[in-house]
Amino acid sequence: MIYNILRAFAWLDRWLQDKLGAPYRVLLSAGLAVEIVQRARQFPALLHTDKGLVGAALALLLFVALFVNQLAEFHERLAARRERRAGSRS
């Protein structure tokens, strides 16, 4: 059941990329960047509580990891596009 749900989300992600292209990826990256900034702004207020601090730090690390992943995927897509263009010129 979980596998089928994950497969459905993978299909939806591919479909959105095919239909929306770069704006979809930009929206994801921008959304993650906004979330990181919001979490970072809230971080000083959470320094006074241990539970809040740990949870906020973990969430912030997760969002940063997701953002790094988005940027790495963007780089891979740009490299693939350059290779296709270079191949079509030959």
Beta strands, then each sheet from edge to edge (+ up, - down):
end
